[in-house]
Amino acid sequence: MCWAASARLRDQHDYVVVWLETPRQTTATGFCQLLIDQSARIDLTHLARKGATVARPAIEALLRSIGVPLDLSALGRDLPLATRRAALELPLKIAREQKLKVVFCIDELQRAADYADGEGIVGDLIDIYAGQTDVVLLIDGSQERVVDRLLEEPYQVAKLVQRRTLASTIPRDQWRRPLTTRFERAGLSIGPELLEEVLDFGAWRPYDTMTAGRYVALTARKLKLEVVDQQCIAEGLREAREHLDEDD
């Protein structure tokens, strides 16, 4: 949903999109490095059409001006708090200095709750982005109980965003054609009965169902199949279950 909203803001309303999937890390360093990398790879084609000047050299110059290296590994294991905050401000600085409309989308922010400095990085995001209008901030989370933690003490993400609760499932009949098409795009054919097994596994939940489909497709490629068979389903769903259990 957040990706669809970001795409519409980009394509129909001339926003620049900075998209970041929160990495599974022990500290905020990986998060900040990914944000720097994503900012340096802003959609130049889209910007060129609008006559904007943001490009990798401009981002590098901006980072130098605020004392942040393009590669955070140069700072060693411990990321200075000022550097962390400066990196998190990048989308806001791009919006203000380049006079661009920016949407900053953070996928799976709840993973930051597992960082040793997770409270600090979430606190910085709130300080930087709460109450300002230069950047639209979208946050996506798929594990409800962990997302609930972010809304409460000590994180208090409710100060930053308004929660929009979506249905936890997509109706079964709305899954069949799109999921079959996804397999076809991957060069695979899947029969109706085996497709139902994927849907049963995912219980129509978006993340679980797409995870099941992904691992079934990966298994088919590993087995060099063009048509998904029962062995492929069994192995793929087993690996999908292991992945989901690790996420929990």
PyMOL commands that set and color helices and strands:
alter all, ss='L'
color gray80, all
select helices_A, chain A and resi 2-13+29-40+44-50+56-65+72-75+81-88+90-98+109-114+118-129+144-151+157-159+172-185+192-202+206-222+230-247
alter helices_A, ss='H'
color red, helices_A
select strands_A, chain A and resi 15-21+101-107+135-140
alter strands_A, ss='S'
color yellow, strands_A
deselect
rebuild
show_as cartoon
